[in-house]
Amino acid sequence: RVLSLALNKDRDVERIHGSGINTLDIEPVEGRYMLSGGSDGVIVLYDLENLSRKPSYTCKALFTVGRSHPDVHKFSVETVQWYPHDTGMFTTSSFDKTLKIWDTNTLQPADIFHFEGTVYSHHMSPVATRHCLIAVGTKSPKVQLCDLKSGSSSHILQGHRQEVLAVSWSPRHEYILATGSADGRVKLWDVRRASGCLSTLDQHNGEKSKASSEAANTAHNGRVNGLCYTNDGLHLLTVGTDDRMRLWNSSTGENTLVNYGKVCNESRKGLKFAISCGCNPEFAFVPYGSTIAVYTVFTGELVTLLRGHYSTVNCCVFQPHFQELYSGSKDCNILAWIPAPREPDPDDVSDKSLPQPHLNPAYEDAWSSSDDEV
């Protein structure tokens, strides 16, 4: 299904945004509701379900936090995320230096966290049961942890040297967090530990001969602006402005050396890419100029480029229940990429019209009892 993803002529997403779309998220409970965040601060919630049951339909916007809303973000919304356990709450963060926790029913912020600098990225753990921490990457090199229970944002992780562009909790271990920074480094943290940092990923796997001491322990030779764990949490995919994508073993921190070729990445901020879920093999969907590049995660093969946007693609999100992909772009459009139905092969059709007295070979008895054939 993923290999046959195509722009769907029968489904579109209602066009509400008047400026570029930076971020999308589909809630993990039903896979039915999608949030989008725009570069003008606007947030929109869509219902992806086809309630009309007609073959062609538009995913309707259920509500918008528009420019006239008293609590709208003042600047670009960089990240939206649903609360992982139910649809009653969602979170948004923005260049206006705030992270807002929204009540879906009232469309009012239940809590607002303020930071000293621009907020590039935030993330809540999809699996945590024993903590309610939101990791936040800002213009400061310190990673902030906001506690939803206490409303405090006092917990910080220190170790990066420049702004933190991407944060992602492990989908396997609730206390493990990955962060990517403009300093070229990717760090893995255990937020229970006083020192915090478990490891700093090294693209050369510790072979000092290949790396000058300056480049040692960098994941990329540029800004690291995208992180995404595989669905099982065993691997971490990172992208950097060195036009490289790297796959890491998340338990050993080893660079697996999968070669994806040149992955053009001119984004000055966080890049929101996605990994498929429930597929074998797994695929990565990476914004690539005005297209989306589809790679096989473990071999590095560029399978296809999805073309349809008129301008830079900023984000994409995967819907695992139906293996669908949604992408948001600077062109103000959200596009739906749906697996194309397979046309029956001409051979199949002609065979079916004939009477078939013979047994399907799959059901024939291939067992032989004669000794000389053994």
C-alpha positions in Angstrom: 0.0 0.0 0.0 2.8 2.4 0.8 4.5 1.7 -2.5 1.3 2.8 -4.3 0.8 6.0 -2.4 -0.6 8.7 -4.8 -2.2 12.0 -4.6 -5.9 11.2 -4.2 -8.2 12.8 -6.7 -11.2 11.9 -4.6 -10.1 13.3 -1.3 -9.0 16.8 -0.3 -8.5 18.6 2.9 -10.5 21.8 3.3 -8.3 24.8 2.7 -8.3 27.1 5.7 -4.8 28.2 6.2 -3.8 31.5 4.6 -0.1 31.0 5.1 2.3 28.1 5.1 1.7 24.9 7.1 4.5 23.9 9.4 3.3 21.0 11.4 0.6 18.2 11.4 -0.4 15.6 13.9 -3.0 12.8 13.8 -4.3 11.6 17.2 -3.2 8.0 18.0 -6.4 6.9 19.6 -8.7 6.6 16.6 -6.5 8.0 13.9 -9.5 10.2 12.9 -8.7 13.8 13.9 -5.8 15.9 12.6 -4.3 19.1 13.8 -2.3 21.6 11.7 -0.3 24.7 12.7 0.4 27.6 10.4 3.2 30.2 10.0 0.6 32.9 10.9 -0.1 31.2 14.3 -3.4 29.7 13.2 -4.4 26.2 14.4 -7.0 24.0 12.6 -8.6 20.7 13.6 -9.9 18.4 10.8 -12.0 15.3 10.8 -10.5 12.8 8.4 -13.4 10.4 8.4 -15.7 10.2 5.4 -19.0 10.7 7.0 -20.9 11.2 3.7 -19.7 7.7 2.5 -19.4 9.3 -1.0 -16.4 8.2 -3.1 -15.1 11.7 -3.3 -15.1 14.0 -0.2 -13.4 16.8 1.6 -12.0 16.4 5.1 -13.8 19.2 6.9 -12.3 21.6 9.4 -14.2 21.2 12.7 -12.8 24.3 14.2 -10.0 26.9 13.8 -8.1 28.9 16.4 -7.9 31.9 14.0 -6.3 35.3 14.1 -9.2 36.8 16.0 -9.1 34.2 18.8 -8.0 35.8 22.0 -5.4 33.0 22.7 -4.1 32.6 19.2 -0.3 32.2 19.0 1.2 35.6 17.9 3.9 34.0 15.6 4.5 30.9 13.6 3.3 27.6 15.2 6.2 25.1 14.9 4.8 22.0 16.5 1.3 20.6 17.3 0.7 17.4 19.2 -2.3 15.5 20.5 -2.2 14.3 24.1 -1.3 10.6 23.5 -4.1 9.0 25.5 -7.2 10.9 24.5 -8.5 13.6 22.2 -9.6 15.9 25.0 -6.3 17.8 25.0 -3.7 19.0 22.5 -0.5 21.0 22.7 1.0 23.7 20.5 4.3 25.6 20.5 5.4 28.7 18.7 8.0 31.2 17.8 6.1 33.5 20.2 8.1 31.7 23.0 5.1 29.8 24.4 3.9 26.2 24.7 0.1 26.0 25.1 -1.9 23.1 26.5 -5.5 23.3 25.0 -8.8 21.8 26.1 -10.2 20.5 22.9 -13.8 21.0 24.0 -13.7 24.6 25.1 -10.8 25.6 22.8 -9.3 27.5 25.7 -5.7 27.0 26.9 -5.6 25.1 30.2 -2.0 26.0 30.7 0.6 28.2 29.1 4.4 27.8 29.5 6.6 30.8 28.7 10.3 30.5 27.6 13.1 33.0 27.1 13.6 32.1 23.4 11.8 30.8 20.3 10.3 27.3 20.7 11.4 25.0 17.8 9.9 21.7 18.9 8.2 19.9 21.7 7.1 16.3 22.3 5.1 14.3 24.8 6.0 10.6 25.3 3.6 8.3 23.4 4.1 5.6 26.0 4.6 7.3 29.4 2.4 6.1 32.3 4.5 7.4 35.2 5.3 10.9 34.1 3.6 13.8 32.2 6.7 15.6 31.0 6.8 17.6 27.8 10.3 18.0 26.3 10.8 21.4 24.7 13.6 22.5 22.4 14.2 26.3 22.2 16.8 28.9 21.2 18.6 28.1 24.5 21.0 25.1 24.5 19.2 23.8 27.6 16.5 21.3 27.0 13.4 22.2 29.1 11.1 19.6 30.6 7.6 20.9 31.5 5.6 18.9 34.0 1.9 18.9 33.1 0.9 17.7 36.6 2.7 20.4 38.6 2.7 23.1 35.9 6.4 23.6 36.5 9.1 23.9 33.8 12.1 24.0 36.2 13.6 20.7 35.1 16.4 21.2 32.5 18.9 19.0 30.7 22.3 20.7 30.0 24.9 19.6 27.5 24.2 21.1 24.1 26.1 24.1 23.0 23.6 25.7 20.6 19.8 25.9 20.1 17.8 22.7 20.3 15.9 22.2 17.0 14.3 18.7 17.5 13.2 16.6 20.5 11.7 13.1 20.5 10.8 10.6 23.3 11.5 7.0 22.7 8.4 5.0 21.9 10.0 2.1 23.8 11.3 3.5 27.1 9.3 6.2 28.8 12.2 8.0 30.4 14.5 8.1 27.3 14.6 11.3 25.2 16.6 12.2 22.0 17.5 15.8 21.2 19.1 17.3 18.1 20.9 20.6 18.1 22.4 23.3 15.8 25.8 22.2 17.4 25.6 19.0 15.1 25.0 16.8 18.1 22.3 14.3 19.0 22.1 13.4 22.6 20.2 10.6 24.3 19.0 11.3 27.9 17.6 9.3 30.8 15.5 12.1 32.5 15.6 10.2 35.8 19.4 10.6 36.1 21.0 13.6 37.7 23.5 14.0 34.9 20.8 13.2 32.4 22.9 12.5 29.3 23.4 8.8 28.5 25.3 9.3 25.2 26.2 11.6 22.4 25.9 10.0 19.0 29.1 9.8 17.0 28.9 9.5 13.2 32.4 7.9 13.1 31.5 5.3 15.8 34.5 6.3 17.9 37.1 5.8 15.2 39.2 8.8 16.1 41.5 8.4 13.0 38.6 9.5 10.8 37.5 12.5 12.9 39.5 15.5 14.0 39.0 16.1 17.7 36.8 19.0 16.8 34.4 16.8 14.8 34.4 14.0 17.4 31.0 13.0 18.8 29.0 14.9 16.2 26.1 13.2 14.5 26.1 15.5 11.5 28.4 18.1 10.0 25.7 20.6 10.2 22.6 21.6 12.2 20.6 18.5 13.3 17.0 19.6 12.7 15.0 16.4 12.5 14.6 13.3 14.7 12.3 10.3 14.4 12.3 7.0 16.1 11.2 3.8 14.3 7.9 2.5 15.6 9.6 -0.1 17.8 12.0 2.4 19.3 15.0 0.3 18.3 16.4 2.8 15.8 16.6 6.6 15.5 16.6 8.4 12.2 18.2 11.9 12.1 18.5 14.6 9.4 20.9 17.5 9.2 21.7 20.5 7.1 24.8 18.6 5.9 22.3 17.0 3.5 22.6 13.7 5.2 20.2 11.3 6.9 21.6 8.8 9.4 20.1 5.7 11.1 21.3 4.9 14.6 20.9 1.8 16.8 19.2 3.5 19.7 20.4 1.1 22.4 24.1 1.1 21.4 24.2 4.5 19.9 26.0 3.1 16.9 25.8 4.7 13.4 24.4 1.8 11.2 26.0 3.4 8.1 23.0 3.1 5.9 23.6 5.3 2.9 20.5 7.4 1.8 22.5 9.5 -0.6 22.1 13.3 -0.6 19.0 14.3 1.3 18.6 18.0 0.5 17.7 19.9 3.6 17.7 23.7 3.5 15.4 24.2 6.5 16.6 26.7 9.0 14.3 25.3 11.7 12.9 21.9 12.7 12.1 19.5 9.9 9.0 17.3 10.6 9.4 13.9 8.8 7.6 10.6 9.4 8.3 6.9 9.5 5.7 4.3 8.5 4.1 2.0 11.1 3.0 -1.5 10.6 4.8 -2.0 7.3 7.6 -4.4 6.4 10.0 -3.0 5.4 9.5 0.4 7.1 9.6 3.6 5.1 10.7 7.2 5.9 8.8 10.1 4.4 11.1 13.2 4.2 10.2 16.6 2.9 12.5 17.3 0.0 12.0 20.7 -1.6 8.5 20.7 -3.0 8.3 16.9 -3.0 8.3 14.1 -0.4 11.1 11.6 -0.7 10.2 8.0 0.3 13.1 5.9 1.5 13.3 2.3 2.8 14.6 2.9 6.3 17.0 -0.1 6.5 18.5 -0.2 3.0 18.6 3.5 2.2 16.9 3.1 -1.2 15.0 6.1 -2.5 11.8 4.5 -3.6 10.0 7.4 -5.1 9.3 11.2 -4.9 5.8 12.2 -4.2 5.0 15.3 -6.3 2.0 17.6 -5.9 2.9 20.6 -3.8 3.7 23.9 -5.4 6.2 25.0 -2.8 8.5 23.8 0.0 7.0 20.9 2.0 7.5 21.5 5.8 5.9 18.4 7.4 4.3 15.1 6.9 2.4 12.7 9.1 1.6 9.0 8.6 -1.8 7.5 9.4 -1.1 3.9 10.3 -4.7 2.5 10.3 -5.1 3.0 6.6 -1.4 3.6 5.6 -2.1 7.1 4.4 0.2 10.1 4.4 -0.7 13.8 4.9 1.7 16.6 4.0 1.7 20.3 4.7 3.5 22.9 2.7 4.4 26.6 2.3 1.8 26.6 -0.5 -1.0 26.6 2.2 -2.2 23.2 1.2 -2.5 19.9 3.0 -2.4 17.0 0.6 -3.7 13.5 1.2 -1.6 10.6 -0.2 -3.7 7.4 -0.4 -2.7 4.0 -1.6 -4.1 3.7 -5.1 -6.5 0.7 -5.7 -4.7 -2.0 -7.7 -6.1 -2.6 -11.1 -6.6 -6.3 -11.8 -4.0 -7.8 -14.1 -5.4 -8.5 -17.6 -4.3 -12.2 -17.2 -6.4 -12.5 -14.1 -9.5 -11.3 -15.8 -9.2 -13.6 -18.8 -8.6 -16.6 -16.6 -11.6 -16.0 -14.4 -14.0 -16.0 -17.3 -13.0 -19.6 -18.3 -14.3 -22.6 -16.5 -11.6 -24.0 -14.1 -12.0 -27.7 -13.6 -8.3 -28.1 -12.6 -7.2 -27.7 -9.0 -5.2 -24.6 -8.1 -1.6 -25.8 -7.9 -1.3 -24.4 -4.4 -3.8 -27.0 -3.2 -2.4 -29.9 -5.2 -0.8 -32.7 -3.3 2.9 -32.3 -3.9 3.8 -35.2 -1.6 5.5 -38.1 -3.2 5.6 -41.5 -1.5 7.9 -43.2 -4.1 11.3 -44.1 -2.7 13.4 -43.4 -5.8 12.5 -39.7 -5.7 13.8 -39.1 -2.2 
